[in-house]
């Protein structure tokens, strides 16, 4: 093995290796292992790598680490609730009292002077100790302040799910009270901790008549939903049976909302949005071989495939994944995309009627001065799109429904998913997110129902 010189050109991943690494999730496993080493900072790195690989072999998803935050407005028995949860889930409980008992035994303990940094070190030692690290943990009444939460995050004590138990919000908004009630040492800063753990936060609404068993059931359902990637932005990866890196292909007629929905999907999952129209306009202006051919001869099947290949083989698309819109437009395009080193592993058809697409396309307006899309009536410069005349719209829709749709369905195969795109934007977005994180329904090779996969 040769030495790596930081001053030389960075190492690149050969294309022939990528399908194998993606198939067995080796690339993601190495990334997770490096992340584990950086967060844990063990004294014996080889031992930590062995522990990580042992966990990786016996589990296809992250070990659950649950943190419970209880609103001060609720009067519930948190200890009874935790007992019910660990009966079903089997986690090991970490409380503030457990942390303090070990903190007070340290040589650097100073009575009546609690250091958030040392509290975080003790908590980290508890969380990384076997069998806690193997079984997962459930933490409540700790941390209590935003400062303590930041110290835990810096030491790598990170929950996979943060449950915020709150009363069901009223229909009318409450009056904002800028003052916070006084708290003692064991009471949590609820709003501050919600802000600190917003990346993994899942709110659980509690009714006044709910008993401990019902609250426990709601918490279990919330944990399962979060394990399926439904808790919020950038949390869609903990799914058994789903790919380690999402490569999503959105197909549908013009006007179904592929580009807008694709942009929102990319934000939600933290992946790259690949819009073919933007790539084509960029390639057309470039002073290279592809740009010269586009200007002289126009777009061809091979040139369009080269534009897409050049983009999805970049580092951000390989590491983060991508969602593509605007391409392919026919069966030949789909075949070229499928033969690339990183083909799509999620194909979603956005089904919208002719009338819906035509109405949406006719409502699209632009600012004639800047050329940017603008809302109708927002200013005097807003006019209808000059290209989207009624005859052009009918011709585009006729081509898709009469020719392209049949070719794309045949090329996509039985693993493609259909989503009704006639509904509202939010409704379609939720359905698309669910389709992305769902496990595949069929095995392409044997054409049989897949087993041992799950998607809640």
Secondary structure by P-SEA (a helix, b strand, c coil): cbbbbcccccbbbbccaaaaaaaaaaaaaaaaaaaaaaaaccccaaaaaaaaaaaaaacccccbbbbbbbbcccccaaaaaaaaaaaacbbbbbcaaaaaaaaaaccccccccccaaaaaaaaaaaaacaaaaaaccccccccccaaaaaaaaaacccccbbbbbbccccccccccccccccccccccaaaaaaaaaccbbbbbbbcccccaaaaaaaaaaaaaaaaaccccccccccccccccccbbbbbbcccccaaaaaaaaaaaacbbbbbaaaaaaaaaacccaaaaaaacccccaaaaaaaaaaacccccccccccccccccccaaaaaaaaaccccccbbbbbcccaaaaaaaaaaccccccccccccccccccccccccccaaaaaaaaaaaaccaaaaaaaaacccbbbbbccccaaaaaaaaaaaaaccccccccccccccccccc
